[in-house]
Amino acid sequence: MPKSLNSGSQDDGHVIITENLCRDFGSTKAVSDLNLIVKRGELFGLVGPDGAGKTTTIRMLAGILEPTSGNAWIDGISVIDDPEAVKEHLAYMPQRFGLYQDLTVLENLVFYADLFQVPKKDRPARMEELFGFSRLGPFKDRLAGALSGGMKQKLGLACALIHSPRLILLDEPTNGVDPVSRRDFWKILYELLKQGITILVSTAYLDEAERTTRTGLMSNGRLIEVGSPNYLKSLVKGVMMELVPSDVAMARKCLDRGNGILDVNVFGDTLHVRFQDKSVEKVARDSLHECGVRIISSRWINPAMEDAFLSLIPQKIEGRKIEG
């Protein structure tokens, strides 16, 4: 056990600590040597494509999946030594939360209150609070199966919070949810953060990483880099230009790496071109001219989280799910 946890508590302000945490599935290393600290009261994001190890990490932290090696502590409790005790300290919301489609919104909340043994005298106030922040009050008598995707996610979060946990583990909670519902869901997370609740959320949407206190970039089971969004973006070397070419595919082909061009990435109908320095811009313009590609517009920009991720991940990730 790390020295900071010898007392069995987390008075140092660390809610989650992992030490060389690993999980193998046969010959596949889903998570490798994960060393992570999540501080009390922060909103920590795990960001990466499908298969990066985010879900496996969260399931180990929730005490649901046993690590192959290493260890993790939640509020000073080891997930290996006492996984059941760990579960009492947190709320875990998987990608597909176990709502009962043939029960109403209120009946689902009552069911989870029974499951978590919430005292009946505390339930009315807790229900009112949950209906308040989720805005599900007008729909309390509607069947869960009749809710929209975004409303189901809100109900899932409300059910997970019924026992007033101080730590929430959310596994891609906005996956497949429309943009408006995604925005509303994050508003709820900010409200929970103001209440002092610690949140760890995994996502494949890099724009959501901009909203975290700190973010860990994961790839192929490994934690590549950790820091605030601004810190991660500051690690991107060189200077960056956003180009709108007349032919994106041809422009991407022409602007290959080399001659001071560090990388080129496609974002819709635009290119983000990273140069060693601003003097290389002329090389890019000349290359595009030779390829018959016209530049509709261009401007110097600061790197976004998408740029940081693509720059910091050391190897090319095929079939990745990266969405802005």
C-alpha positions as CSV (number, residue, x, y, z in Angstrom):
1,M,0.0,0.0,0.0
2,P,1.3,3.5,-0.8
3,K,2.7,5.3,2.2
4,S,0.0,8.0,2.0
5,L,-2.6,5.3,2.7
6,N,-1.0,3.6,5.6
7,S,-3.7,5.0,7.9
8,G,-6.5,3.6,5.8
9,S,-7.9,7.0,5.1
10,Q,-7.7,9.6,2.4
11,D,-7.0,12.7,4.5
12,D,-4.4,13.8,2.0
13,G,-7.2,14.6,-0.4
14,H,-6.8,11.6,-2.8
15,V,-10.0,9.7,-3.4
16,I,-8.5,7.3,-6.0
17,I,-5.0,5.9,-6.1
18,T,-3.8,3.2,-8.4
19,E,-0.4,1.5,-8.3
20,N,0.7,-0.5,-11.4
21,L,-2.9,-1.6,-12.0
22,C,-3.1,-4.2,-14.7
23,R,-5.8,-6.4,-16.2
24,D,-5.3,-9.1,-18.8
25,F,-7.9,-11.0,-20.8
26,G,-5.9,-14.0,-21.9
27,S,-3.0,-12.7,-24.0
28,T,-4.6,-9.3,-24.3
29,K,-3.5,-6.6,-22.0
30,A,-6.5,-4.4,-21.5
31,V,-4.8,-2.1,-18.9
32,S,-1.1,-2.0,-18.3
33,D,0.8,-0.5,-15.3
34,L,-1.8,2.2,-14.6
35,N,-0.6,4.7,-12.0
36,L,-3.3,7.3,-11.3
37,I,-4.3,9.8,-8.6
38,V,-7.7,11.5,-8.5
39,K,-8.1,14.3,-6.0
40,R,-11.1,14.9,-3.9
41,G,-13.6,17.3,-5.5
42,E,-12.3,17.2,-9.0
43,L,-13.8,16.2,-12.3
44,F,-11.3,13.8,-13.8
45,G,-11.7,12.5,-17.4
46,L,-10.4,9.4,-19.0
47,V,-10.2,10.0,-22.7
48,G,-9.4,7.6,-25.5
49,P,-10.8,5.6,-28.4
50,D,-12.7,2.3,-28.1
51,G,-10.4,-0.3,-26.8
52,A,-8.1,2.1,-24.9
53,G,-8.9,0.5,-21.5
54,K,-11.3,3.1,-20.1
55,T,-14.2,0.7,-19.2
56,T,-11.8,-1.9,-17.8
57,T,-10.2,0.7,-15.6
58,I,-13.5,2.0,-14.2
59,R,-14.8,-1.6,-13.6
60,M,-11.7,-2.4,-11.5
61,L,-12.1,0.9,-9.6
62,A,-15.7,0.0,-8.9
63,G,-14.7,-3.3,-7.4
64,I,-16.5,-5.3,-10.1
65,L,-13.5,-6.6,-12.0
66,E,-10.5,-8.1,-10.2
67,P,-7.1,-6.7,-11.3
68,T,-4.6,-9.2,-12.7
69,S,-1.9,-7.4,-10.8
70,G,-1.3,-4.1,-9.0
71,N,-3.8,-2.4,-6.7
72,A,-6.2,0.5,-6.4
73,W,-7.6,2.3,-3.3
74,I,-10.9,4.1,-3.0
75,D,-10.9,6.4,0.1
76,G,-8.1,4.2,1.4
77,I,-10.0,0.9,0.8
78,S,-8.2,-1.6,-1.5
79,V,-10.3,-2.9,-4.4
80,I,-8.4,-6.3,-4.0
81,D,-8.7,-6.7,-0.2
82,D,-12.3,-5.4,0.2
83,P,-14.2,-4.8,-3.1
84,E,-17.6,-4.9,-1.4
85,A,-16.6,-2.1,1.0
86,V,-15.4,-0.1,-2.0
87,K,-18.9,-0.2,-3.6
88,E,-20.4,1.5,-0.6
89,H,-18.3,4.6,-1.2
90,L,-19.2,5.2,-4.8
91,A,-21.8,5.3,-7.5
92,Y,-21.0,3.4,-10.7
93,M,-22.9,4.1,-13.9
94,P,-21.9,1.7,-16.7
95,Q,-22.5,2.4,-20.4
96,R,-25.8,0.5,-20.2
97,F,-27.3,1.3,-16.8
98,G,-29.8,-1.3,-15.5
99,L,-33.0,0.6,-15.7
100,Y,-36.2,-1.4,-15.6
101,Q,-38.1,-0.4,-18.7
102,D,-41.5,-1.5,-17.4
103,L,-41.2,0.5,-14.2
104,T,-41.9,4.3,-14.0
105,V,-39.2,6.8,-13.3
106,L,-40.3,7.0,-9.6
107,E,-40.5,3.2,-9.3
108,N,-37.0,2.9,-10.6
109,L,-35.8,5.3,-8.0
110,V,-37.6,3.5,-5.2
111,F,-36.2,0.2,-6.4
112,Y,-32.6,1.5,-6.2
113,A,-33.4,3.1,-2.8
114,D,-34.3,-0.3,-1.6
115,L,-31.3,-1.9,-3.2
116,F,-28.9,0.6,-1.5
117,Q,-30.9,0.4,1.8
118,V,-31.6,4.1,1.9
119,P,-33.6,4.8,5.1
120,K,-37.2,5.5,4.4
121,K,-37.2,8.7,6.4
122,D,-34.5,10.1,4.2
123,R,-36.1,9.2,0.9
124,P,-38.6,12.1,0.3
125,A,-36.0,14.8,0.6
126,R,-33.5,12.8,-1.5
127,M,-36.1,12.1,-4.2
128,E,-37.0,15.8,-4.3
129,E,-33.4,16.7,-4.7
130,L,-32.8,14.1,-7.5
131,F,-35.9,15.2,-9.4
132,G,-34.7,18.8,-9.0
133,F,-31.3,18.5,-10.6
134,S,-32.4,16.0,-13.2
135,R,-35.6,17.8,-14.2
136,L,-37.4,14.5,-14.2
137,G,-40.1,15.5,-11.8
138,P,-42.8,16.1,-14.5
139,F,-42.0,12.6,-15.9
140,K,-42.0,10.6,-12.6
141,D,-45.0,8.5,-13.7
142,R,-43.7,7.8,-17.2
143,L,-42.3,4.3,-17.9
144,A,-38.5,4.3,-18.2
145,G,-38.9,2.5,-21.6
146,A,-40.8,5.5,-23.0
147,L,-38.0,8.0,-22.1
148,S,-35.6,9.5,-24.7
149,G,-32.0,8.4,-24.6
150,G,-30.9,11.6,-22.8
151,M,-33.6,11.3,-20.2
152,K,-32.7,7.6,-19.6
153,Q,-29.1,8.7,-18.9
154,K,-30.4,11.3,-16.4
155,L,-32.6,8.7,-14.7
156,G,-29.6,6.3,-14.6
157,L,-27.5,9.0,-12.9
158,A,-30.3,9.8,-10.4
159,C,-30.6,6.1,-9.5
160,A,-26.9,5.8,-9.1
161,L,-26.9,8.8,-6.8
162,I,-29.8,7.7,-4.6
163,H,-27.5,6.7,-1.7
164,S,-25.6,10.0,-1.6
165,P,-22.1,8.7,-2.7
166,R,-19.1,11.1,-2.6
167,L,-17.5,9.5,-5.7
168,I,-19.1,8.9,-9.1
169,L,-17.7,6.6,-11.8
170,L,-19.3,7.3,-15.2
171,D,-18.4,5.1,-18.1
172,E,-19.1,7.0,-21.4
173,P,-22.4,8.4,-20.0
174,T,-23.2,10.5,-23.1
175,N,-22.3,7.9,-25.7
176,G,-25.0,7.9,-28.4
177,V,-26.9,10.8,-26.8
178,D,-27.9,13.9,-28.8
179,P,-25.8,17.1,-28.4
180,V,-28.5,19.0,-26.4
181,S,-28.8,16.1,-23.9
182,R,-25.0,15.8,-23.7
183,R,-24.8,19.5,-22.8
184,D,-27.6,19.1,-20.2
185,F,-25.9,16.1,-18.7
186,W,-22.7,18.0,-18.2
187,K,-24.6,20.8,-16.5
188,I,-25.7,18.3,-14.0
189,L,-22.2,17.1,-13.4
190,Y,-21.1,20.6,-12.7
191,E,-23.9,21.0,-10.1
192,L,-22.7,17.8,-8.5
193,L,-19.1,19.1,-8.5
194,K,-20.3,22.2,-6.6
195,Q,-21.6,19.9,-3.9
196,G,-18.1,18.5,-3.4
197,I,-18.7,15.2,-5.2
198,T,-15.7,13.7,-7.0
199,I,-16.4,12.6,-10.5
200,L,-14.4,10.3,-12.8
201,V,-15.9,10.1,-16.3
202,S,-14.7,8.3,-19.3
203,T,-15.5,9.6,-22.8
204,A,-14.5,9.2,-26.4
205,Y,-15.6,12.8,-27.1
206,L,-12.6,15.1,-26.9
207,D,-14.7,18.2,-26.6
208,E,-15.9,16.8,-23.3
209,A,-12.3,16.6,-22.1
210,E,-12.2,20.4,-22.3
211,R,-14.7,20.5,-19.5
212,T,-12.7,18.4,-17.0
213,T,-10.4,19.5,-14.2
214,R,-7.8,17.1,-15.4
215,T,-7.7,14.5,-18.1
216,G,-5.8,11.3,-18.6
217,L,-5.2,10.3,-22.2
218,M,-5.4,6.5,-22.7
219,S,-4.3,4.4,-25.7
220,N,-3.9,0.6,-25.9
221,G,-4.4,0.1,-22.2
222,R,-1.8,2.7,-21.2
223,L,-2.0,6.1,-19.6
224,I,-0.1,8.3,-22.0
225,E,-0.3,11.7,-20.3
226,V,-2.2,13.4,-17.5
227,G,-3.0,17.1,-16.9
228,S,-5.4,19.9,-17.2
229,P,-6.8,20.5,-20.7
230,N,-4.6,23.6,-21.0
231,Y,-1.5,21.7,-19.9
232,L,-2.2,18.9,-22.4
233,K,-2.7,21.4,-25.2
234,S,0.5,23.2,-24.2
235,L,2.5,20.0,-24.9
236,V,1.7,20.2,-28.6
237,K,4.9,21.3,-30.3
238,G,5.2,23.7,-33.2
239,V,2.5,26.0,-34.5
240,M,-0.8,25.1,-36.0
241,M,-2.9,26.4,-38.9
242,E,-6.4,25.6,-39.9
243,L,-6.8,25.3,-43.6
244,V,-10.0,25.1,-45.7
245,P,-8.9,23.6,-49.0
246,S,-10.9,23.1,-52.2
247,D,-10.2,19.4,-52.0
248,V,-9.6,18.0,-48.5
249,A,-8.5,14.5,-49.6
250,M,-6.0,15.8,-52.1
251,A,-4.7,18.4,-49.7
252,R,-4.1,15.8,-47.0
253,K,-2.2,13.7,-49.5
254,C,0.0,16.6,-50.7
255,L,0.8,17.8,-47.2
256,D,2.6,14.7,-46.0
257,R,5.0,14.8,-43.1
258,G,8.4,16.2,-43.8
259,N,10.0,19.5,-44.7
260,G,8.9,21.1,-41.4
261,I,5.3,19.7,-41.5
262,L,4.9,17.8,-38.3
263,D,1.4,16.3,-38.9
264,V,-1.8,16.9,-40.8
265,N,-5.3,15.9,-39.5
266,V,-8.7,16.2,-41.1
267,F,-11.6,17.8,-39.2
268,G,-14.6,17.8,-41.5
269,D,-13.9,20.1,-44.4
270,T,-10.8,21.6,-42.7
271,L,-7.2,20.5,-42.1
272,H,-5.2,21.2,-39.0
273,V,-1.6,21.4,-40.1
274,R,1.1,21.5,-37.5
275,F,4.4,23.2,-38.6
276,Q,7.8,23.2,-37.0
277,D,7.6,27.0,-37.2
278,K,5.6,29.7,-39.2
279,S,8.3,29.9,-41.9
280,V,7.2,26.4,-43.1
281,E,3.8,27.8,-44.2
282,K,5.2,28.8,-47.6
283,V,6.3,25.2,-48.2
284,A,2.7,24.0,-47.5
285,R,1.2,26.6,-49.8
286,D,3.6,25.8,-52.6
287,S,2.8,22.0,-52.2
288,L,-0.9,22.6,-52.5
289,H,-0.5,24.9,-55.5
290,E,1.6,22.2,-57.3
291,C,-1.3,19.7,-56.5
292,G,-3.9,22.0,-57.9
293,V,-5.5,22.6,-54.6
294,R,-6.9,26.0,-53.8
295,I,-6.8,27.4,-50.3
296,I,-10.3,28.9,-49.5
297,S,-9.2,30.2,-46.1
298,S,-6.5,29.8,-43.5
299,R,-5.8,31.0,-40.0
300,W,-3.4,30.4,-37.2
301,I,-5.0,28.6,-34.3
302,N,-4.3,27.3,-30.8
303,P,-4.3,23.5,-30.5
304,A,-7.6,21.9,-29.4
305,M,-7.9,18.6,-27.3
306,E,-8.2,16.7,-30.6
307,D,-4.8,18.1,-31.7
308,A,-3.3,17.3,-28.3
309,F,-4.6,13.7,-28.4
310,L,-3.4,13.0,-32.0
311,S,0.0,14.6,-31.3
312,L,0.7,12.9,-27.9
313,I,-0.4,9.4,-28.8
314,P,2.8,7.8,-30.1
315,Q,1.4,5.4,-32.6
316,K,-1.3,5.6,-35.2
317,I,-4.6,4.3,-34.0
318,E,-6.6,2.6,-36.7
319,G,-10.4,2.6,-36.4
320,R,-10.4,5.1,-33.6
321,K,-13.6,6.8,-32.4
322,I,-12.7,10.5,-32.0
323,E,-15.5,13.0,-32.1
324,G,-15.4,16.7,-31.6
